[in-house]
Amino acid sequence: MEKTNNTTKLRQHTYVQQLNLTILDNKLYIKRDDLFPYSFGGNKARKAFLFFEDIRRKRADYVVTYGSHSSNHCRVIANLSVRNNLPCLIISPNISTNASFNSTLVNLFNASIKKCELDTVSETIEKELTTLKLKGYNPYFIEGGGHGNIGTQAYVNVFEEIINYEKEKKIKFDYIFHATGTGTTQAGLICGNIINESSTDVVGISIARKEKYGKEVVLNSVNSYLESIGRLSVKKNEINFIDEYVLDGYGSFNDEIINTVKSFLIREGIPLDLIYTGKAFWGMEEYIKEKKITNKNILFIHTGGTPIFFDNLRQVLNG
Ligand SMILES: *Cc1c(COP(=O)(O)O)cnc(C)c1O
């Protein structure tokens, strides 16, 4: 009799595949979280599902979140809200962004958008939540990017899916690379690594933040989660946050990133975008070459952003 019958079998939400591409004799694999089956997938959909479970538990009747209405996060939250018949309010920074596929979708999902200046974000959130409560609602606030222990949990779960894959295929990943932004994805993977006593090196390639702040946020998220499950906290040196490839910050890219996106689509049939996954994949390649990493099993997590791929397509074609 199979042993797994006694334990709850974890569902693999997305699959892992080996790439044709190799770098310095390393075997490269990709976990297709971009194909997570809801609203164009990605890590924001992963996190959002857990937030909506909490929303149901708490019987909340109004969803409030923060983020650019062009973000993957707001697209997914708006979609899940409308699907669950919950009104959704997005508090957005008042910076000019062009219309994008995500912002168009957010409008289609009927979310209301409240713009505010960057220095009044927290008071605007407080004010909106208070107003909703006075009107008799039970609002639920989701931090920008799906930050917080619930978001972290989503990538602890992903780590367990990865471990299951390793067991099934009898391989061990030496490295996991991924694009890191608000840090929750990396925090979840690091916690998963600790909880499962795995020795994988989780390398977050920052797409915007510099190490000083970015690493601090990841560290706080890791320790907040570990504390919530009664485990000891970790130190800064256990977090591999790489800021060497952020260029001029969020949204900046170079010709090498364009070429990475182009050749990846042609050779692998997998879309990467210029803001997150293309930048991180390029950063990973540079990091591997720079550190002369060879003969390892390396997993890249495709964190999604399919609508952004289409926003970028013209730039990629012209580049
Ligand atoms: C938000 C996002 C990230 C970064 O995830 P964090 O958990 O915020 O670090 C990476 N890739 C894509 C496609 C994203 O939308």
The ligand as a Tripos MOL2 file, in Angstrom:
@<TRIPOS>MOLECULE
LIG
   15    15     1     0     0
SMALL
NO_CHARGES

@<TRIPOS>ATOM
      1 C1          4.4990   41.1500   -8.0580 C.3       1 LIG1
      2 C2          5.3040   40.3230   -8.9830 C.ar      1 LIG1
      3 C3          6.5620   39.8220   -8.6140 C.ar      1 LIG1
      4 C4          7.1910   40.1060   -7.2790 C.3       1 LIG1
      5 O1          6.5790   39.4040   -6.2440 O.3       1 LIG1
      6 P1          6.6990   39.8980   -4.7390 P.3       1 LIG1
      7 O2          6.0290   38.8690   -3.9300 O.co2     1 LIG1
      8 O3          6.0220   41.2340   -4.6740 O.co2     1 LIG1
      9 O4          8.1530   40.0380   -4.4360 O.co2     1 LIG1
     10 C5          7.2400   39.0320   -9.5160 C.ar      1 LIG1
     11 N1          6.7220   38.7580  -10.7410 N.ar      1 LIG1
     12 C6          5.5220   39.2220  -11.1300 C.ar      1 LIG1
     13 C7          5.0430   38.8840  -12.4950 C.3       1 LIG1
     14 C8          4.7690   40.0260  -10.2680 C.ar      1 LIG1
     15 O5          3.5710   40.4850  -10.6740 O.3       1 LIG1
@<TRIPOS>BOND
     1     1     2 1
     2     2     3 ar
     3     2    14 ar
     4     3     4 1
     5     3    10 ar
     6     4     5 1
     7     5     6 1
     8     6     7 2
     9     6     8 1
    10     6     9 1
    11    10    11 ar
    12    11    12 ar
    13    12    13 1
    14    12    14 ar
    15    14    15 1
@<TRIPOS>SUBSTRUCTURE
     1 LIG1         1 GROUP 0 **** ****
